[in-house]
Amino acid sequence: MTNRASLQEAARVALGSLRGSKLRSFLTLLGIILATTTLIAVMSVIHGMDVYIAKQVSDMGADGFRVRRIVMMGKFDAKKYMEMDKKNPSMSREEFDFIRERATMIRDIGLEAFWGVKLKYAGRSLDWVDCHAVSANMGSIQNIQLTSGRFIADSDEMKHMPVAVIGNDIRQEFFPTIDPVGKQILVDGHIFEIIGVAKAKGSIFGESQDKFVKIPVSTFYKMFGGNAQAKKNLGYNAVALDQGHLMQAQDEIRVLLRSYRHLRPNQDDTFGVMASDSLSDMWSQMTGAIAGTAMAIVSVFLLVGGVVIMNIMLAVVSERTREIGIRKSVGARSADILNQFLIESSMLSGMGGLIGVTIAYIVAIIVRLATPVPMSVPISAIFVGVGMSSMVGLFFGIYPARQAAKLDPIEALRAE
């Protein structure tokens, strides 16, 4: 109980000291505040991106992968992209049928083409809507959930039916108070009947994931077959037998595509394959580099902040030498003096950590609302920031606290 009371008294005295010199305390904490703000800001970006990557992975599934005309992982290279754009041919329905008939390591494979369209309904219009021409099995491959109606069926595709599944943004814009199922809309001037409404997904990087319309791929070839951009954006989405056969399934598709395109062994692929593990690996490499750079910056801020705290605490010891002498003369032990100054330095840096957390949280909200960066502050970042700053104060406060504890009470009382 005595030790506990002593620590409580030390905390009370330390808090009083910090209140008595607010400006000096704040200036002392600048390094800690900057370090904590930087650390939590970086953790927030990484956490927000983790959510985004996880969303992308969940769309493909752990056993899913995509085959596209052009796939670029990592840093964007404009020259390389232009080269691939010239040499990589568009994918086709015939090529897709060739793969589907011969592939043995996949459970399912679907077609998807996308391009921008203009929608119209009851005199209102909506520009730059993503139109996805999909095969009927894409509903299960992409795990598309609906709030009303149904997804595109095999019969719709076989009969080239002008039917569409719309995203939540389209529903909100054209049908805010009524059920859109059964209504007709114009897709680039063509009449389509709405048969389903997809469940809202929200925004990523400031871009809505719900501003789309999905139509049967056969209808696309019938009505929009001449759309060169859509043909360039045609791709295949496949699902392996299971996660353990994912690499084998990708290799099989690669071999079949090279065979169909008559590529020689010394020629590069004229297509790209992207799986969920590719996205995860790419992001892991990026976050490793980001975290390494951030820790270097944070370490410098912490070192500077720690040295400043140590110097300030040494100045505090000099200013309060007589007070220390009085406390010792009335019975305070060296351990009590040591605890007081250690607690004071820890509280000082801990408060800096709290201020840094608050600033970082405000910055994260502003950035998330004003930019496409998906920042999200994880709870763990708050504990890491405050805990790390407190430990810095404790470490750099040891030397000043020991100097205070070693003071001779008689010499200390003589100090002016």
C-alpha positions as CSV (number, residue, x, y, z in Angstrom):
1,M,0.0,0.0,0.0
2,T,2.9,2.3,0.8
3,N,4.5,1.9,-2.6
4,R,1.1,2.4,-4.3
5,A,0.5,5.6,-2.3
6,S,4.0,6.7,-3.2
7,L,3.4,6.2,-6.9
8,Q,0.0,8.0,-6.7
9,E,1.7,10.9,-5.0
10,A,4.5,10.9,-7.6
11,A,1.9,11.0,-10.4
12,R,0.0,13.9,-8.7
13,V,3.2,15.9,-8.3
14,A,4.2,15.1,-11.9
15,L,0.9,16.2,-13.3
16,G,1.0,19.4,-11.3
17,S,4.5,20.1,-12.7
18,L,3.3,19.6,-16.3
19,R,0.3,21.9,-15.7
20,G,2.6,24.6,-14.3
21,S,4.6,24.8,-17.5
22,K,2.2,24.1,-20.4
23,L,4.2,25.9,-23.1
24,R,7.5,24.3,-22.2
25,S,5.8,20.9,-22.0
26,F,4.2,21.3,-25.4
27,L,7.4,22.4,-27.1
28,T,9.1,19.5,-25.5
29,L,6.6,17.1,-27.0
30,L,6.8,18.2,-30.7
31,G,9.2,15.4,-31.6
32,I,6.9,12.8,-29.9
33,I,3.8,14.3,-31.5
34,L,5.3,14.2,-35.0
35,A,6.5,10.6,-34.5
36,T,3.1,9.4,-33.3
37,T,1.2,11.2,-35.9
38,T,3.5,9.9,-38.7
39,L,3.3,6.3,-37.3
40,I,-0.5,6.3,-37.0
41,A,-1.0,8.0,-40.4
42,V,1.1,5.3,-42.1
43,M,-0.7,2.5,-40.2
44,S,-4.0,4.0,-41.2
45,V,-3.1,4.0,-44.9
46,I,-1.9,0.5,-44.7
47,H,-4.9,-0.7,-42.8
48,G,-7.3,1.0,-45.3
49,M,-5.4,-0.5,-48.2
50,D,-5.5,-3.9,-46.4
51,V,-9.3,-3.6,-46.4
52,Y,-9.3,-2.7,-50.1
53,I,-7.0,-5.6,-51.1
54,A,-9.0,-8.0,-49.0
55,K,-12.2,-6.8,-50.8
56,Q,-10.5,-7.5,-54.2
57,V,-9.3,-10.9,-53.0
58,S,-12.8,-11.8,-51.7
59,D,-14.3,-10.9,-55.1
60,M,-12.0,-13.5,-56.7
61,G,-12.0,-15.9,-53.8
62,A,-8.9,-17.7,-52.5
63,D,-9.2,-20.2,-55.4
64,G,-10.1,-17.7,-58.2
65,F,-8.0,-15.9,-60.8
66,R,-8.5,-13.6,-63.8
67,V,-7.1,-13.7,-67.3
68,R,-6.8,-10.3,-69.0
69,R,-5.3,-8.9,-72.2
70,I,-2.9,-6.7,-70.1
71,V,-2.0,-7.3,-66.4
72,M,0.5,-5.0,-64.7
73,M,1.5,-5.8,-61.1
74,G,3.6,-3.4,-59.0
75,K,4.9,-0.1,-60.4
76,F,3.2,1.2,-63.5
77,D,5.5,1.3,-66.5
78,A,4.0,3.4,-69.3
79,K,6.5,2.2,-72.0
80,K,5.8,-1.5,-71.1
81,Y,2.1,-0.9,-71.1
82,M,2.2,0.6,-74.6
83,E,4.3,-2.3,-75.8
84,M,1.7,-4.8,-74.4
85,D,-1.2,-2.8,-75.8
86,K,0.3,-3.1,-79.3
87,K,1.3,-6.8,-79.2
88,N,-1.4,-8.4,-77.0
89,P,-4.5,-9.3,-79.1
90,S,-8.0,-9.0,-77.8
91,M,-9.6,-12.0,-76.2
92,S,-12.5,-13.6,-77.9
93,R,-15.5,-15.8,-77.4
94,E,-14.0,-18.5,-79.6
95,E,-10.8,-18.5,-77.5
96,F,-12.9,-18.7,-74.3
97,D,-14.8,-21.7,-75.7
98,F,-11.5,-23.4,-76.6
99,I,-10.3,-23.0,-73.0
100,R,-13.6,-24.0,-71.4
101,E,-13.8,-27.2,-73.4
102,R,-10.3,-28.4,-72.6
103,A,-9.5,-27.1,-69.1
104,T,-9.5,-29.8,-66.4
105,M,-8.2,-28.0,-63.4
106,I,-11.0,-25.4,-63.0
107,R,-14.5,-25.7,-61.5
108,D,-15.9,-22.8,-63.6
109,I,-14.8,-20.1,-66.0
110,G,-16.8,-17.0,-67.1
111,L,-16.7,-14.1,-69.5
112,E,-16.6,-10.5,-68.7
113,A,-16.3,-7.4,-70.9
114,F,-16.6,-3.8,-69.6
115,W,-16.9,-0.3,-71.0
116,G,-18.5,3.0,-70.3
117,V,-22.1,3.7,-71.2
118,K,-24.9,6.3,-70.8
119,L,-28.1,5.3,-69.1
120,K,-31.5,7.0,-69.5
121,Y,-34.8,6.7,-67.7
122,A,-37.9,8.9,-67.6
123,G,-36.0,11.9,-69.1
124,R,-33.1,11.6,-66.7
125,S,-29.6,10.4,-67.7
126,L,-26.5,9.2,-66.1
127,D,-23.1,9.3,-67.8
128,W,-20.0,7.2,-67.4
129,V,-21.7,4.1,-66.0
130,D,-19.7,0.9,-66.0
131,C,-21.4,-1.7,-68.3
132,H,-20.3,-5.3,-67.6
133,A,-21.2,-7.9,-70.2
134,V,-21.1,-11.2,-68.3
135,S,-21.8,-14.8,-68.8
136,A,-24.6,-16.2,-66.6
137,N,-22.2,-18.0,-64.2
138,M,-20.4,-14.8,-63.2
139,G,-23.0,-14.3,-60.5
140,S,-21.6,-17.3,-58.6
141,I,-18.0,-16.8,-59.6
142,Q,-18.0,-13.2,-58.3
143,N,-20.4,-14.0,-55.4
144,I,-22.7,-11.2,-56.5
145,Q,-25.5,-10.7,-53.9
146,L,-28.9,-9.1,-54.8
147,T,-31.4,-7.1,-52.8
148,S,-34.2,-7.8,-55.2
149,G,-34.9,-9.7,-58.4
150,R,-32.5,-12.2,-59.9
151,F,-29.2,-12.5,-61.8
152,I,-28.7,-13.2,-65.4
153,A,-29.7,-16.8,-66.3
154,D,-28.5,-19.2,-68.9
155,S,-31.7,-18.8,-70.8
156,D,-31.1,-15.0,-71.0
157,E,-27.7,-15.6,-72.5
158,M,-28.9,-18.2,-75.0
159,K,-31.8,-16.0,-76.2
160,H,-29.7,-12.8,-76.3
161,M,-32.2,-11.2,-74.0
162,P,-32.1,-7.4,-73.3
163,V,-32.1,-7.7,-69.5
164,A,-29.9,-6.0,-67.0
165,V,-28.8,-6.1,-63.3
166,I,-28.1,-2.7,-61.9
167,G,-26.0,-1.4,-59.0
168,N,-27.3,0.5,-56.0
169,D,-26.2,3.9,-57.4
170,I,-28.4,3.4,-60.5
171,R,-31.3,2.4,-58.2
172,Q,-30.8,5.5,-56.0
173,E,-30.6,7.8,-59.1
174,F,-33.5,6.5,-61.1
175,F,-35.7,4.6,-58.6
176,P,-35.3,6.0,-55.1
177,T,-38.8,5.1,-53.9
178,I,-39.9,2.3,-56.1
179,D,-38.7,-1.2,-56.9
180,P,-36.8,-1.0,-60.3
181,V,-37.4,-4.7,-61.2
182,G,-39.5,-4.9,-64.3
183,K,-38.8,-1.3,-65.4
184,Q,-37.0,-0.4,-68.6
185,I,-33.9,1.7,-69.1
186,L,-31.9,2.8,-72.1
187,V,-28.3,1.6,-72.2
188,D,-26.5,3.6,-75.0
189,G,-29.9,3.9,-76.7
190,H,-30.9,0.2,-76.4
191,I,-33.9,-0.8,-74.3
192,F,-33.1,-3.2,-71.4
193,E,-35.4,-4.6,-68.8
194,I,-34.2,-4.5,-65.2
195,I,-34.3,-8.0,-63.6
196,G,-32.2,-7.5,-60.5
197,V,-30.6,-5.0,-58.1
198,A,-27.1,-5.7,-56.6
199,K,-26.4,-5.2,-53.0
200,A,-24.5,-2.0,-52.2
201,K,-20.7,-2.3,-51.9
202,G,-19.7,1.3,-51.1
203,S,-16.7,3.2,-52.4
204,I,-13.0,2.4,-52.7
205,F,-10.4,5.1,-53.4
206,G,-13.2,7.5,-53.7
207,E,-14.7,5.5,-56.6
208,S,-18.2,4.0,-56.2
209,Q,-18.4,0.2,-56.7
210,D,-22.2,0.5,-57.3
211,K,-22.4,2.5,-60.5
212,F,-22.7,-0.3,-62.9
213,V,-25.1,-2.3,-65.1
214,K,-24.6,-5.9,-66.0
215,I,-26.0,-7.5,-69.2
216,P,-25.7,-10.9,-70.8
217,V,-22.5,-11.3,-72.8
218,S,-24.4,-12.7,-75.8
219,T,-26.5,-9.6,-75.8
220,F,-23.4,-7.5,-75.8
221,Y,-22.1,-9.3,-79.0
222,K,-25.5,-8.8,-80.6
223,M,-26.1,-5.1,-79.8
224,F,-22.6,-3.7,-79.1
225,G,-20.4,-6.2,-81.1
226,G,-18.7,-3.3,-82.9
227,N,-17.5,-1.6,-79.7
228,A,-13.7,-1.9,-80.0
229,Q,-13.0,-0.7,-76.4
230,A,-15.3,-3.3,-75.0
231,K,-13.6,-6.0,-77.1
232,K,-10.2,-4.9,-75.7
233,N,-11.5,-5.2,-72.2
234,L,-12.9,-8.7,-72.6
235,G,-11.5,-11.1,-70.1
236,Y,-12.0,-14.5,-68.3
237,N,-12.7,-15.1,-64.7
238,A,-11.9,-18.7,-63.5
239,V,-12.2,-20.7,-60.3
240,A,-9.7,-23.6,-59.6
241,L,-10.8,-27.0,-58.4
242,D,-9.7,-25.8,-54.9
243,Q,-7.1,-23.5,-53.4
244,G,-4.5,-26.3,-53.5
245,H,-4.8,-26.5,-57.3
246,L,-4.7,-22.8,-58.0
247,M,-1.2,-22.7,-59.4
248,Q,-1.9,-25.8,-61.6
249,A,-5.1,-24.2,-62.9
250,Q,-3.3,-21.0,-63.8
251,D,-0.5,-23.0,-65.6
252,E,-3.1,-25.0,-67.5
253,I,-4.9,-21.9,-68.7
254,R,-1.6,-20.4,-69.7
255,V,-0.6,-23.5,-71.7
256,L,-4.0,-23.6,-73.4
257,L,-3.9,-19.9,-74.3
258,R,-0.3,-20.1,-75.7
259,S,-1.4,-23.1,-77.7
260,Y,-4.5,-21.3,-79.1
261,R,-2.4,-18.3,-80.0
262,H,0.4,-20.5,-81.5
263,L,3.1,-18.9,-79.4
264,R,6.6,-20.4,-79.7
265,P,8.5,-21.4,-76.5
266,N,10.8,-18.4,-76.8
267,Q,7.9,-15.9,-77.1
268,D,6.5,-14.0,-74.1
269,D,2.8,-14.4,-73.1
270,T,0.5,-12.1,-74.9
271,F,-1.9,-12.0,-71.9
272,G,-1.8,-11.8,-68.2
273,V,-3.0,-13.9,-65.3
274,M,-3.8,-12.4,-61.9
275,A,-4.8,-14.3,-58.8
276,S,-5.7,-13.3,-55.2
277,D,-2.3,-14.3,-54.0
278,S,-0.7,-12.1,-56.6
279,L,-2.5,-9.1,-55.2
280,S,-1.6,-10.1,-51.7
281,D,2.1,-10.6,-52.5
282,M,2.3,-7.3,-54.4
283,W,0.7,-5.4,-51.5
284,S,2.9,-7.2,-48.9
285,Q,6.0,-5.9,-50.8
286,M,4.6,-2.4,-51.0
287,T,3.6,-2.3,-47.3
288,G,7.0,-3.6,-46.4
289,A,8.7,-0.7,-48.2
290,I,6.2,1.8,-46.8
291,A,6.6,0.5,-43.2
292,G,10.4,0.5,-43.5
293,T,10.5,4.1,-44.6
294,A,8.0,5.2,-42.0
295,M,9.9,3.5,-39.2
296,A,13.1,5.3,-40.2
297,I,11.3,8.6,-40.1
298,V,9.6,7.8,-36.8
299,S,12.8,6.6,-35.3
300,V,14.5,10.0,-36.0
301,F,11.5,11.9,-34.5
302,L,11.5,9.6,-31.4
303,L,15.3,10.0,-31.0
304,V,15.0,13.8,-31.2
305,G,12.0,13.9,-29.0
306,G,13.7,11.6,-26.4
307,V,16.8,13.7,-26.3
308,V,14.7,16.9,-25.9
309,I,12.8,15.3,-23.0
310,M,16.0,14.2,-21.3
311,N,17.5,17.7,-21.6
312,I,14.3,19.3,-20.3
313,M,14.1,16.9,-17.4
314,L,17.7,17.7,-16.5
315,A,16.7,21.4,-16.5
316,V,13.7,20.5,-14.3
317,V,16.0,18.7,-11.8
318,S,18.2,21.8,-11.6
319,E,15.3,24.1,-11.1
320,R,13.8,21.9,-8.4
321,T,17.0,20.9,-6.6
322,R,15.9,22.7,-3.4
323,E,12.5,21.1,-3.6
324,I,14.2,17.7,-3.8
325,G,16.3,18.5,-0.8
326,I,13.2,19.5,1.2
327,R,11.4,16.3,0.3
328,K,14.4,14.2,1.3
329,S,14.8,16.0,4.5
330,V,11.2,15.2,5.5
331,G,11.6,11.5,4.8
332,A,11.3,11.0,1.0
333,R,13.4,8.1,-0.2
334,S,15.7,8.1,-3.2
335,A,13.2,5.7,-4.8
336,D,10.4,8.2,-4.3
337,I,12.3,10.9,-6.1
338,L,13.3,8.5,-8.9
339,N,9.7,7.4,-9.4
340,Q,8.5,11.0,-9.4
341,F,10.8,12.0,-12.3
342,L,10.3,8.8,-14.2
343,I,6.5,9.1,-14.0
344,E,6.8,12.8,-15.0
345,S,8.8,12.1,-18.1
346,S,6.6,9.1,-19.0
347,M,3.4,11.2,-18.6
348,L,5.0,14.0,-20.6
349,S,5.7,11.8,-23.6
350,G,2.5,9.8,-23.1
351,M,0.5,13.0,-23.4
352,G,2.5,13.7,-26.6
353,G,1.4,10.4,-27.9
354,L,-2.2,11.1,-27.1
355,I,-2.0,14.5,-28.9
356,G,-0.3,12.7,-31.9
357,V,-3.1,10.1,-32.0
358,T,-5.8,12.8,-32.0
359,I,-4.1,14.7,-34.8
360,A,-3.6,11.5,-36.8
361,Y,-7.2,10.5,-36.3
362,I,-8.5,14.0,-37.5
363,V,-6.1,13.9,-40.5
364,A,-7.3,10.4,-41.4
365,I,-11.0,11.5,-41.4
366,I,-10.2,14.6,-43.5
367,V,-8.1,12.6,-46.0
368,R,-10.7,9.8,-46.3
369,L,-13.5,12.4,-47.0
370,A,-11.5,14.7,-49.3
371,T,-9.3,12.2,-51.2
372,P,-9.6,8.7,-52.7
373,V,-7.1,7.3,-50.1
374,P,-9.0,4.7,-48.0
375,M,-7.5,5.6,-44.6
376,S,-8.8,3.7,-41.6
377,V,-7.3,4.1,-38.1
378,P,-7.0,0.6,-36.4
379,I,-7.5,0.4,-32.7
380,S,-4.1,-1.2,-32.3
381,A,-2.4,1.9,-33.7
382,I,-3.7,4.0,-30.8
383,F,-2.2,1.6,-28.2
384,V,1.0,1.3,-30.2
385,G,1.3,5.1,-30.5
386,V,0.6,5.9,-26.8
387,G,2.6,3.0,-25.5
388,M,5.6,3.7,-27.7
389,S,5.7,7.4,-26.7
390,S,5.4,6.5,-23.0
391,M,8.3,4.0,-23.3
392,V,10.5,6.7,-25.0
393,G,9.8,9.1,-22.1
394,L,10.5,6.3,-19.6
395,F,13.8,5.4,-21.3
396,F,15.1,9.0,-21.7
397,G,13.9,10.0,-18.3
398,I,16.0,7.4,-16.5
399,Y,19.2,9.5,-16.4
400,P,17.6,12.7,-15.2
401,A,15.6,10.7,-12.6
402,R,18.8,9.0,-11.3
403,Q,20.6,12.4,-11.1
404,A,17.7,13.7,-9.0
405,A,17.6,10.6,-6.7
406,K,21.4,10.8,-6.0
407,L,21.2,14.4,-4.8
408,D,22.5,14.9,-1.3
409,P,19.7,16.5,0.8
410,I,22.0,19.0,2.6
411,E,23.7,20.1,-0.7
412,A,20.3,20.4,-2.3
413,L,18.9,22.6,0.5
414,R,21.8,25.0,0.0
415,A,20.8,25.4,-3.7
416,E,19.3,28.8,-4.7
